Amino acid sequence: MSKAKSGDKVKVHYKGTLKDGSVFDSSEGREPLEFELGAGNMIVGFEKAVLGLEVGEQVKVEIPADEAYGSKRDDMMIEVPKEQVPADIKPEKGMQLMLQQPNGSPLQVIVTEVKAEGIVLDANHPLAGKDLIFDIELVEIV
């Protein structure tokens, strides 16, 4: 039986959890996730876990933050002066907002602090700084 290698298109079922056991993503009840190994579309640790698997093989892997979404970066914390916050938005800690980047693409941010002079937004990926645990099953090499 062949093993998954770089350049292969593969289909996997997966469940992603945090160390506390909470599930942050899963393919349960959906079609398997399809991607090309080595194309850079998946986090590094996930690709490493799939490389070498045979169809039907399952693996449980803990992926450190540096092979997932990286560390939380201070340069991704944005202070927005009160006068730049749209009047129709009443910011609260934990609120999710969408900003538009200079290139026009959307950027999801989370309000981390509300101050008299403005708000602090976190533009880090929500899973940045977290070690991730994945249960992965290789369903098919396409």
Summary of the structure (lengths in Angstrom):
residues: 142
radius of gyration: 18.9
end to end distance: 13.7
largest distance: 63.3
contacts: 361
relative contact order: 0.29
helix: 11%
strand: 42%
